[in-house]
Structures are given as structure tokens and as C-alpha cells.
């Protein structure tokens, strides 16, 4: 292992970076800050036959390294989103080794297991200090990096990373509060594949609608507003696609209410009860749920026969060995959540490039809803574009609301329809 502490060694490393693929691991200076607000303490560059550690903001740095290094070589990282927030070495081909590990095991790789006693001591003793990683000796960081680099690289298999790229784009926009911009952090390494989203003590995926905790989120633009678009009966529509059940153009929940012979709200609650709690005999003859029931049996049979199931959009294999205490309905719920996530990512992949043409920003994605910080200068054209893109040709209708903050949101769905 080479500690890069002279210009000669740094230039030697830059030449190596241009010549062959390598693993790049980053150590952030501060263990508390979000990557978007953080800085790099040091980086680990591993060519398999030779390893380098480079101090960037570390106390052992030999000079200020501010210029980006570009390469055409493949870079292997342990966290693509974190890499994107503060990349020092740039390539068009960056591969997330932890994402590969997760695809194979359905769990993220535990990097914390290699934190040294020096790390634990400093984190415990100086938990309230800034940039604590800058004072932990470089050799200790190297001791931490080396097994992670070796094990993740050895197990790497290439997988689609669309979800990681899109979640990064949302993270970097942040959410405006009355005091500052704050950042969320999506975790895609969950058992069901549906990302969680929390940072700094806030669970952004479960912000309470009634206790006022959403009130702090406002627009960053003068005369801007927050606009949320959330899907109507999203899971029912997604399931309908899978089983070949065609819903009418009217409200899905109204259609289900007619099938049940019940009022709208009762029917809505009942649909979710059957979907997630299990289909009972009383609805086994319902034309929708009888097809759902047949599908659940088919899915379960495939799972037991093949020892895996495959996701509907990105063809991700979910192995039986990685799923504990599974049963037919639990597997079905698992697959629906995964389909919801993959369909959202498919939509985001189309939407994100279009957003680059406007000031308005996508600041939050929560399962069946997208929250935008809308600059009114972008005009109705922006909202129309977003709505059409998310609805995907009318397959997934959305309800639209707006507000001066995220708590006081007003439904403008009908007004919006007439406006456009």
C-alpha cells in the first residue's frame, strides 16, 4: 500500500488511473453530515496488484487537490450515490459493488465490520466534533478499506443501476425549510426493494400529515409553491396489469365499490385488506380477486419450483435462499412493492432528463407520490409535462395538490384538469 504524500506519487497514480480499471473508495471527513454537504477526507485506489491511499482533506495531506481527474476506465465503488455527491475521479463507467452484493444476498454489505479500534475510539470520544475522520491515521483508514475493496470486487456481478442514479438526482436537490436546504438519503437496500428514506433524525418516507412536521418544508423560489402528484389506486392498477384485468376509465375504487355493493370508502379499505391481509372465500368469486388469487398460486408455485422469482420490469432475480419465512401472500406483497418501485424508477428515468430544462426540482419520492418544488416561472407547461410523463399515457392517473408548505396542501386535481 502506497501513501500518496508527494507530487511525484500523485502524478504516478494519475497515470495509473488512465491505464486500467480500479476500485475507488471514499472516506468522508464528517461521520454526521450528508454527502452533499460533506467533503472527502481520503480516497483508496485499488488496482488489485497495487493500492494507494490519497489524503484530500486529511491532516496528513501534502497539498491541496482540487482538480477533478477524468478517466475512460471502469471505476468500482461501494456506494454509487455517495460517490456521485462528491466524485474526485470521474468516469462514464462507474459500477456499484454493494448493489451487486445486495442483488445476490438481498442485504447490503456490512462495511462497518471493518472499522478499526481507532475509528470506534474517535467516534465514541469525539462524536460531537466535526470532520473526525481527518485525524484518524491514514494507515487505519487503509486497514478499513482493504478488506472491503477485496471482498466486494471479488464478488462483483454487473446489474442495472438505474434506481441508484435516479435516487441520487433527487437527493442532490434537497428540500427547503424556513432555515436552510436539508437533504434526504434513500436506502435502496431493503428486503422488499422499496427504498426507505431518512437522514438526520427525519424519516422522509413517513412524514406525519397531521402533526405539523411537514409545515417546515417550503419552496426555495420566490413565489414558488410545492406541488405533489400522487397516484390514484396505484397498486390495484399495477396488479391489474400483471393479471390482465382491465379497469374502466372511471375511478378504480368506484369500480370496486360496485363489485362489492358497498360505499366508496368502505370498498377502498376492503380492497387493501384483501390485497395485504389475504383473499378470503367471500371475494373468491369477485372477477378481480379471483384472478389475483390465481396469480398468487402461480407465483408461489414458480417460487418453489425455481427457487427464485424475477421482478417484472428490470428482471431482478430474488432468490428463495434470501427470503425468510415466506408464504404465498407475503411473496405477492413483496413482488407488488418491488413492481411499484421499479415502475416508479422507469417513470423517473424518463422524467429526470426533461426536468433539466426547467428551474423546478423533484425533491421527494415516496412510494406512490412525487413532490416538486415548483418555480412558477416554469409555468403550466412544466406541470403538464410532469403530469403526462408520470401518468404514462393515462395508465396511472394522479391526483394533484399544491401548497405554500408541505402541510397545507390543497387538492387541485379537478381545477388542473380544466386548466390544461
KEMARZA-683016 format. One record per residue (C-alpha): residue in three letters; chain; x, y, z. Coordinates in steps of 0.05 Angstrom, whole numbers. Example, Ala and Ser with C-alpha at 12.3 -4.5 7.8 and 13.67 -1.06 7.14 Angstrom:
{site "Ala"; "A"; {246; -90; 156}}
{site "Ser"; "A"; {273; -21; 143}}
END
This chain:
{site "Unk"; "A"; {0; 0; 0}}
{site "Unk"; "A"; {27; 68; -20}}
{site "Unk"; "A"; {10; 131; 19}}
{site "Unk"; "A"; {9; 186; -33}}
{site "Unk"; "A"; {47; 243; 2}}
{site "Unk"; "A"; {86; 275; -55}}
{site "Unk"; "A"; {71; 305; -123}}
{site "Unk"; "A"; {113; 251; -156}}
{site "Unk"; "A"; {70; 196; -126}}
{site "Unk"; "A"; {6; 233; -142}}
{site "Unk"; "A"; {26; 240; -215}}
{site "Unk"; "A"; {45; 167; -216}}
{site "Unk"; "A"; {-25; 150; -191}}
{site "Unk"; "A"; {-59; 194; -243}}
{site "Unk"; "A"; {-22; 157; -298}}
{site "Unk"; "A"; {-44; 90; -268}}
{site "Unk"; "A"; {-117; 115; -266}}
{site "Unk"; "A"; {-115; 125; -341}}
{site "Unk"; "A"; {-88; 56; -356}}
{site "Unk"; "A"; {-133; 3; -323}}
{site "Unk"; "A"; {-198; -7; -282}}
{site "Unk"; "A"; {-194; 4; -207}}
{site "Unk"; "A"; {-233; 4; -143}}
{site "Unk"; "A"; {-245; 73; -113}}
{site "Unk"; "A"; {-269; 80; -41}}
{site "Unk"; "A"; {-281; 148; -9}}
{site "Unk"; "A"; {-277; 166; 65}}
{site "Unk"; "A"; {-318; 228; 82}}
{site "Unk"; "A"; {-289; 277; 133}}
{site "Unk"; "A"; {-351; 281; 176}}
{site "Unk"; "A"; {-390; 220; 200}}
{site "Unk"; "A"; {-453; 261; 214}}
{site "Unk"; "A"; {-462; 304; 152}}
{site "Unk"; "A"; {-499; 286; 89}}
{site "Unk"; "A"; {-453; 270; 30}}
{site "Unk"; "A"; {-480; 331; -7}}
{site "Unk"; "A"; {-454; 376; 49}}
{site "Unk"; "A"; {-392; 336; 65}}
{site "Unk"; "A"; {-321; 333; 38}}
{site "Unk"; "A"; {-273; 276; 23}}
{site "Unk"; "A"; {-221; 261; 76}}
{site "Unk"; "A"; {-183; 210; 35}}
{site "Unk"; "A"; {-192; 161; -22}}
{site "Unk"; "A"; {-170; 89; -32}}
{site "Unk"; "A"; {-150; 68; -103}}
{site "Unk"; "A"; {-140; -7; -113}}
{site "Unk"; "A"; {-113; -36; -178}}
{site "Unk"; "A"; {-112; -106; -147}}
{site "Unk"; "A"; {-37; -112; -154}}
{site "Unk"; "A"; {-24; -44; -122}}
{site "Unk"; "A"; {-62; 0; -73}}
{site "Unk"; "A"; {-57; 75; -59}}
{site "Unk"; "A"; {-88; 119; -5}}
{site "Unk"; "A"; {-92; 193; -20}}
{site "Unk"; "A"; {-104; 246; 34}}
{site "Unk"; "A"; {-151; 300; 7}}
{site "Unk"; "A"; {-174; 340; 68}}
{site "Unk"; "A"; {-139; 295; 118}}
{site "Unk"; "A"; {-88; 325; 165}}
{site "Unk"; "A"; {-34; 284; 131}}
{site "Unk"; "A"; {-46; 316; 63}}
{site "Unk"; "A"; {14; 340; 25}}
{site "Unk"; "A"; {-20; 392; -19}}
{site "Unk"; "A"; {-89; 418; -39}}
{site "Unk"; "A"; {-121; 372; -91}}
{site "Unk"; "A"; {-179; 408; -122}}
{site "Unk"; "A"; {-178; 388; -195}}
{site "Unk"; "A"; {-222; 331; -219}}
{site "Unk"; "A"; {-189; 272; -252}}
{site "Unk"; "A"; {-224; 242; -312}}
{site "Unk"; "A"; {-213; 172; -339}}
{site "Unk"; "A"; {-244; 125; -391}}
{site "Unk"; "A"; {-230; 66; -346}}
{site "Unk"; "A"; {-283; 29; -305}}
{site "Unk"; "A"; {-288; 51; -233}}
{site "Unk"; "A"; {-315; 4; -180}}
{site "Unk"; "A"; {-345; 39; -119}}
{site "Unk"; "A"; {-380; 16; -55}}
{site "Unk"; "A"; {-436; 67; -58}}
{site "Unk"; "A"; {-454; 100; -124}}
{site "Unk"; "A"; {-499; 153; -94}}
{site "Unk"; "A"; {-446; 176; -45}}
{site "Unk"; "A"; {-394; 175; -100}}
{site "Unk"; "A"; {-437; 219; -144}}
{site "Unk"; "A"; {-445; 271; -89}}
{site "Unk"; "A"; {-370; 284; -84}}
{site "Unk"; "A"; {-334; 250; -141}}
{site "Unk"; "A"; {-260; 267; -147}}
{site "Unk"; "A"; {-245; 217; -202}}
{site "Unk"; "A"; {-296; 219; -259}}
{site "Unk"; "A"; {-314; 164; -308}}
{site "Unk"; "A"; {-374; 147; -351}}
{site "Unk"; "A"; {-370; 75; -328}}
{site "Unk"; "A"; {-379; 71; -252}}
{site "Unk"; "A"; {-404; 7; -221}}
{site "Unk"; "A"; {-432; -2; -151}}
{site "Unk"; "A"; {-403; -65; -118}}
{site "Unk"; "A"; {-450; -60; -58}}
{site "Unk"; "A"; {-510; -61; -105}}
{site "Unk"; "A"; {-483; -125; -136}}
{site "Unk"; "A"; {-474; -155; -66}}
{site "Unk"; "A"; {-547; -137; -50}}
{site "Unk"; "A"; {-573; -168; -114}}
{site "Unk"; "A"; {-541; -234; -94}}
{site "Unk"; "A"; {-556; -234; -19}}
{site "Unk"; "A"; {-616; -186; -12}}
{site "Unk"; "A"; {-576; -150; 42}}
{site "Unk"; "A"; {-526; -93; 38}}
{site "Unk"; "A"; {-453; -107; 51}}
{site "Unk"; "A"; {-433; -90; 123}}
{site "Unk"; "A"; {-375; -42; 116}}
{site "Unk"; "A"; {-377; -23; 190}}
{site "Unk"; "A"; {-350; -91; 209}}
{site "Unk"; "A"; {-281; -67; 187}}
{site "Unk"; "A"; {-279; -3; 227}}
{site "Unk"; "A"; {-216; -7; 269}}
{site "Unk"; "A"; {-208; 6; 343}}
{site "Unk"; "A"; {-181; 75; 325}}
{site "Unk"; "A"; {-246; 91; 288}}
{site "Unk"; "A"; {-290; 67; 345}}
{site "Unk"; "A"; {-249; 104; 396}}
{site "Unk"; "A"; {-252; 170; 359}}
{site "Unk"; "A"; {-326; 164; 342}}
{site "Unk"; "A"; {-342; 149; 414}}
{site "Unk"; "A"; {-296; 202; 445}}
{site "Unk"; "A"; {-309; 257; 394}}
{site "Unk"; "A"; {-379; 243; 369}}
{site "Unk"; "A"; {-395; 317; 373}}
{site "Unk"; "A"; {-333; 341; 335}}
{site "Unk"; "A"; {-332; 360; 261}}
{site "Unk"; "A"; {-291; 322; 209}}
{site "Unk"; "A"; {-265; 270; 257}}
{site "Unk"; "A"; {-242; 224; 201}}
{site "Unk"; "A"; {-189; 275; 182}}
{site "Unk"; "A"; {-149; 260; 245}}
{site "Unk"; "A"; {-154; 184; 244}}
{site "Unk"; "A"; {-87; 159; 217}}
{site "Unk"; "A"; {-86; 142; 143}}
{site "Unk"; "A"; {-58; 73; 158}}
{site "Unk"; "A"; {-122; 59; 198}}
{site "Unk"; "A"; {-166; 81; 141}}
{site "Unk"; "A"; {-125; 36; 96}}
{site "Unk"; "A"; {-136; -21; 145}}
{site "Unk"; "A"; {-211; -8; 139}}
{site "Unk"; "A"; {-212; -1; 63}}
{site "Unk"; "A"; {-170; -61; 43}}
{site "Unk"; "A"; {-217; -120; 61}}
{site "Unk"; "A"; {-278; -82; 34}}
{site "Unk"; "A"; {-244; -69; -32}}
{site "Unk"; "A"; {-220; -141; -38}}
{site "Unk"; "A"; {-285; -176; -19}}
{site "Unk"; "A"; {-334; -132; -58}}
{site "Unk"; "A"; {-292; -132; -121}}
{site "Unk"; "A"; {-283; -208; -118}}
{site "Unk"; "A"; {-359; -219; -115}}
{site "Unk"; "A"; {-379; -166; -166}}
{site "Unk"; "A"; {-430; -181; -219}}
{site "Unk"; "A"; {-459; -127; -264}}
{site "Unk"; "A"; {-532; -106; -251}}
{site "Unk"; "A"; {-577; -50; -274}}
{site "Unk"; "A"; {-563; 13; -232}}
{site "Unk"; "A"; {-619; 57; -258}}
{site "Unk"; "A"; {-651; 63; -189}}
{site "Unk"; "A"; {-586; 89; -157}}
{site "Unk"; "A"; {-575; 142; -210}}
{site "Unk"; "A"; {-646; 168; -203}}
{site "Unk"; "A"; {-647; 168; -127}}
{site "Unk"; "A"; {-582; 208; -128}}
{site "Unk"; "A"; {-614; 261; -173}}
{site "Unk"; "A"; {-670; 271; -122}}
{site "Unk"; "A"; {-623; 271; -62}}
{site "Unk"; "A"; {-578; 325; -90}}
{site "Unk"; "A"; {-637; 374; -98}}
{site "Unk"; "A"; {-653; 375; -24}}
{site "Unk"; "A"; {-715; 404; 9}}
{site "Unk"; "A"; {-721; 476; 31}}
{site "Unk"; "A"; {-741; 491; 102}}
{site "Unk"; "A"; {-750; 560; 133}}
{site "Unk"; "A"; {-677; 557; 156}}
{site "Unk"; "A"; {-638; 521; 101}}
{site "Unk"; "A"; {-636; 466; 49}}
{site "Unk"; "A"; {-636; 397; 81}}
{site "Unk"; "A"; {-622; 331; 47}}
{site "Unk"; "A"; {-655; 263; 49}}
{site "Unk"; "A"; {-618; 197; 37}}
{site "Unk"; "A"; {-651; 139; 3}}
{site "Unk"; "A"; {-634; 69; 23}}
{site "Unk"; "A"; {-649; 20; -34}}
{site "Unk"; "A"; {-620; -40; 4}}
{site "Unk"; "A"; {-686; -62; 36}}
{site "Unk"; "A"; {-715; -132; 40}}
{site "Unk"; "A"; {-772; -115; -8}}
{site "Unk"; "A"; {-733; -69; -54}}
{site "Unk"; "A"; {-776; -9; -36}}
{site "Unk"; "A"; {-728; 47; -15}}
{site "Unk"; "A"; {-731; 76; 55}}
{site "Unk"; "A"; {-712; 149; 63}}
{site "Unk"; "A"; {-685; 180; 126}}
{site "Unk"; "A"; {-629; 226; 148}}
{site "Unk"; "A"; {-613; 270; 207}}
{site "Unk"; "A"; {-668; 241; 251}}
{site "Unk"; "A"; {-722; 252; 199}}
{site "Unk"; "A"; {-760; 195; 165}}
{site "Unk"; "A"; {-776; 228; 99}}
{site "Unk"; "A"; {-816; 167; 76}}
{site "Unk"; "A"; {-865; 174; 134}}
{site "Unk"; "A"; {-873; 248; 148}}
{site "Unk"; "A"; {-935; 256; 191}}
{site "Unk"; "A"; {-992; 291; 154}}
{site "Unk"; "A"; {-1028; 316; 216}}
{site "Unk"; "A"; {-977; 337; 269}}
{site "Unk"; "A"; {-948; 397; 232}}
{site "Unk"; "A"; {-880; 366; 219}}
{site "Unk"; "A"; {-889; 377; 145}}
{site "Unk"; "A"; {-901; 451; 154}}
{site "Unk"; "A"; {-826; 467; 154}}
{site "Unk"; "A"; {-818; 447; 81}}
{site "Unk"; "A"; {-828; 505; 33}}
{site "Unk"; "A"; {-808; 527; -37}}
{site "Unk"; "A"; {-738; 554; -49}}
{site "Unk"; "A"; {-764; 600; -104}}
{site "Unk"; "A"; {-794; 670; -98}}
{site "Unk"; "A"; {-869; 659; -110}}
{site "Unk"; "A"; {-855; 585; -114}}
{site "Unk"; "A"; {-901; 530; -87}}
{site "Unk"; "A"; {-897; 456; -72}}
{site "Unk"; "A"; {-935; 411; -119}}
{site "Unk"; "A"; {-949; 338; -104}}
{site "Unk"; "A"; {-974; 287; -153}}
{site "Unk"; "A"; {-995; 221; -124}}
{site "Unk"; "A"; {-1023; 161; -160}}
{site "Unk"; "A"; {-1095; 141; -154}}
{site "Unk"; "A"; {-1106; 67; -135}}
{site "Unk"; "A"; {-1034; 53; -157}}
{site "Unk"; "A"; {-1026; -18; -131}}
{site "Unk"; "A"; {-1093; -40; -158}}
{site "Unk"; "A"; {-1075; -14; -227}}
{site "Unk"; "A"; {-1006; -47; -225}}
{site "Unk"; "A"; {-1037; -113; -204}}
{site "Unk"; "A"; {-1088; -106; -259}}
{site "Unk"; "A"; {-1031; -102; -309}}
{site "Unk"; "A"; {-1000; -166; -283}}
{site "Unk"; "A"; {-1063; -207; -282}}
{site "Unk"; "A"; {-1093; -179; -346}}
{site "Unk"; "A"; {-1153; -145; -312}}
{site "Unk"; "A"; {-1176; -83; -348}}
{site "Unk"; "A"; {-1205; -29; -304}}
{site "Unk"; "A"; {-1254; 21; -333}}
{site "Unk"; "A"; {-1233; 93; -347}}
{site "Unk"; "A"; {-1271; 116; -286}}
{site "Unk"; "A"; {-1246; 112; -214}}
{site "Unk"; "A"; {-1217; 44; -195}}
{site "Unk"; "A"; {-1245; 48; -125}}
{site "Unk"; "A"; {-1314; 65; -151}}
{site "Unk"; "A"; {-1310; 4; -197}}
{site "Unk"; "A"; {-1290; -40; -137}}
{site "Unk"; "A"; {-1347; -9; -96}}
{site "Unk"; "A"; {-1396; -32; -150}}
{site "Unk"; "A"; {-1367; -102; -148}}
{site "Unk"; "A"; {-1373; -105; -72}}
{site "Unk"; "A"; {-1440; -69; -70}}
{site "Unk"; "A"; {-1411; -22; -17}}
{site "Unk"; "A"; {-1398; 53; -9}}
{site "Unk"; "A"; {-1333; 82; -37}}
{site "Unk"; "A"; {-1293; 89; 28}}
{site "Unk"; "A"; {-1313; 20; 53}}
{site "Unk"; "A"; {-1295; -11; -13}}
{site "Unk"; "A"; {-1227; 24; -14}}
{site "Unk"; "A"; {-1210; -2; 56}}
{site "Unk"; "A"; {-1234; -72; 38}}
{site "Unk"; "A"; {-1191; -75; -25}}
{site "Unk"; "A"; {-1128; -61; 15}}
{site "Unk"; "A"; {-1149; -111; 68}}
{site "Unk"; "A"; {-1155; -167; 17}}
{site "Unk"; "A"; {-1092; -148; -20}}
{site "Unk"; "A"; {-1047; -146; 40}}
{site "Unk"; "A"; {-1083; -189; 90}}
{site "Unk"; "A"; {-1103; -246; 45}}
{site "Unk"; "A"; {-1161; -262; -1}}
{site "Unk"; "A"; {-1220; -295; 35}}
{site "Unk"; "A"; {-1274; -340; 8}}
{site "Unk"; "A"; {-1325; -283; 8}}
{site "Unk"; "A"; {-1289; -250; -50}}
{site "Unk"; "A"; {-1262; -311; -85}}
{site "Unk"; "A"; {-1315; -303; -139}}
{site "Unk"; "A"; {-1301; -228; -148}}
{site "Unk"; "A"; {-1275; -222; -221}}
{site "Unk"; "A"; {-1214; -182; -199}}
{site "Unk"; "A"; {-1195; -221; -137}}
{site "Unk"; "A"; {-1207; -289; -168}}
{site "Unk"; "A"; {-1153; -270; -219}}
{site "Unk"; "A"; {-1108; -244; -164}}
{site "Unk"; "A"; {-1117; -309; -126}}
{site "Unk"; "A"; {-1098; -350; -188}}
{site "Unk"; "A"; {-1037; -307; -198}}
{site "Unk"; "A"; {-1014; -315; -125}}
{site "Unk"; "A"; {-1018; -390; -132}}
{site "Unk"; "A"; {-978; -388; -198}}
{site "Unk"; "A"; {-926; -341; -167}}
{site "Unk"; "A"; {-918; -387; -107}}
{site "Unk"; "A"; {-911; -448; -150}}
{site "Unk"; "A"; {-856; -415; -192}}
{site "Unk"; "A"; {-820; -393; -129}}
{site "Unk"; "A"; {-819; -464; -101}}
{site "Unk"; "A"; {-801; -496; -167}}
{site "Unk"; "A"; {-746; -449; -190}}
{site "Unk"; "A"; {-721; -425; -122}}
{site "Unk"; "A"; {-727; -353; -145}}
{site "Unk"; "A"; {-776; -304; -176}}
{site "Unk"; "A"; {-760; -248; -224}}
{site "Unk"; "A"; {-781; -175; -219}}
{site "Unk"; "A"; {-829; -151; -273}}
{site "Unk"; "A"; {-792; -92; -303}}
{site "Unk"; "A"; {-717; -98; -291}}
{site "Unk"; "A"; {-715; -175; -287}}
{site "Unk"; "A"; {-682; -176; -219}}
{site "Unk"; "A"; {-677; -246; -191}}
{site "Unk"; "A"; {-699; -254; -119}}
{site "Unk"; "A"; {-674; -319; -91}}
{site "Unk"; "A"; {-712; -364; -44}}
{site "Unk"; "A"; {-650; -374; -1}}
{site "Unk"; "A"; {-650; -299; 16}}
{site "Unk"; "A"; {-724; -294; 35}}
{site "Unk"; "A"; {-742; -319; 104}}
{site "Unk"; "A"; {-810; -344; 129}}
{site "Unk"; "A"; {-842; -334; 61}}
{site "Unk"; "A"; {-914; -353; 45}}
{site "Unk"; "A"; {-958; -342; -17}}
{site "Unk"; "A"; {-989; -276; 5}}
{site "Unk"; "A"; {-925; -248; 34}}
{site "Unk"; "A"; {-889; -264; -31}}
{site "Unk"; "A"; {-944; -230; -70}}
{site "Unk"; "A"; {-940; -167; -27}}
{site "Unk"; "A"; {-864; -168; -35}}
{site "Unk"; "A"; {-870; -171; -111}}
{site "Unk"; "A"; {-922; -115; -114}}
{site "Unk"; "A"; {-878; -68; -73}}
{site "Unk"; "A"; {-820; -85; -119}}
{site "Unk"; "A"; {-862; -73; -181}}
{site "Unk"; "A"; {-884; -6; -152}}
{site "Unk"; "A"; {-812; 14; -141}}
{site "Unk"; "A"; {-788; -9; -210}}
{site "Unk"; "A"; {-846; 25; -245}}
{site "Unk"; "A"; {-831; 90; -208}}
{site "Unk"; "A"; {-758; 85; -229}}
{site "Unk"; "A"; {-778; 71; -301}}
{site "Unk"; "A"; {-820; 135; -299}}
{site "Unk"; "A"; {-764; 175; -265}}
{site "Unk"; "A"; {-715; 152; -318}}
{site "Unk"; "A"; {-759; 186; -370}}
{site "Unk"; "A"; {-776; 247; -327}}
{site "Unk"; "A"; {-708; 266; -299}}
{site "Unk"; "A"; {-676; 287; -366}}
{site "Unk"; "A"; {-737; 331; -380}}
{site "Unk"; "A"; {-731; 365; -313}}
{site "Unk"; "A"; {-662; 391; -332}}
{site "Unk"; "A"; {-695; 442; -378}}
{site "Unk"; "A"; {-732; 476; -321}}
{site "Unk"; "A"; {-716; 510; -254}}
{site "Unk"; "A"; {-767; 469; -216}}
{site "Unk"; "A"; {-740; 408; -179}}
{site "Unk"; "A"; {-763; 340; -158}}
{site "Unk"; "A"; {-748; 339; -83}}
{site "Unk"; "A"; {-782; 277; -55}}
{site "Unk"; "A"; {-806; 210; -79}}
{site "Unk"; "A"; {-850; 169; -32}}
{site "Unk"; "A"; {-876; 103; -59}}
{site "Unk"; "A"; {-938; 129; -95}}
{site "Unk"; "A"; {-924; 204; -96}}
{site "Unk"; "A"; {-875; 255; -124}}
{site "Unk"; "A"; {-863; 323; -92}}
{site "Unk"; "A"; {-838; 381; -134}}
{site "Unk"; "A"; {-810; 448; -114}}
{site "Unk"; "A"; {-846; 488; -169}}
{site "Unk"; "A"; {-817; 553; -195}}
{site "Unk"; "A"; {-880; 588; -222}}
{site "Unk"; "A"; {-836; 619; -277}}
{site "Unk"; "A"; {-835; 549; -308}}
{site "Unk"; "A"; {-909; 558; -319}}
{site "Unk"; "A"; {-965; 509; -334}}
{site "Unk"; "A"; {-923; 477; -388}}
{site "Unk"; "A"; {-879; 445; -335}}
{site "Unk"; "A"; {-937; 417; -294}}
{site "Unk"; "A"; {-969; 390; -357}}
{site "Unk"; "A"; {-905; 356; -378}}
{site "Unk"; "A"; {-895; 325; -310}}
{site "Unk"; "A"; {-967; 300; -305}}
{site "Unk"; "A"; {-965; 269; -375}}
{site "Unk"; "A"; {-898; 235; -361}}
{site "Unk"; "A"; {-918; 207; -294}}
{site "Unk"; "A"; {-986; 183; -318}}
{site "Unk"; "A"; {-952; 144; -374}}
{site "Unk"; "A"; {-1004; 153; -427}}
{site "Unk"; "A"; {-1062; 153; -378}}
{site "Unk"; "A"; {-1044; 85; -347}}
{site "Unk"; "A"; {-1031; 114; -277}}
{site "Unk"; "A"; {-1076; 175; -263}}
{site "Unk"; "A"; {-1051; 223; -210}}
{site "Unk"; "A"; {-1084; 270; -161}}
{site "Unk"; "A"; {-1050; 338; -157}}
{site "Unk"; "A"; {-1044; 384; -96}}
{site "Unk"; "A"; {-1006; 448; -82}}
{site "Unk"; "A"; {-987; 489; -22}}
{site "Unk"; "A"; {-942; 543; 5}}
{site "Unk"; "A"; {-915; 489; 51}}
{site "Unk"; "A"; {-919; 413; 53}}
{site "Unk"; "A"; {-971; 413; 109}}
{site "Unk"; "A"; {-1022; 460; 79}}
{site "Unk"; "A"; {-1033; 425; 12}}
{site "Unk"; "A"; {-1097; 437; -27}}
{site "Unk"; "A"; {-1125; 387; -77}}
{site "Unk"; "A"; {-1127; 420; -146}}
{site "Unk"; "A"; {-1139; 357; -187}}
{site "Unk"; "A"; {-1204; 379; -219}}
{site "Unk"; "A"; {-1181; 451; -229}}
{site "Unk"; "A"; {-1117; 426; -260}}
{site "Unk"; "A"; {-1156; 382; -309}}
{site "Unk"; "A"; {-1195; 441; -334}}
{site "Unk"; "A"; {-1134; 486; -337}}
{site "Unk"; "A"; {-1096; 441; -384}}
END
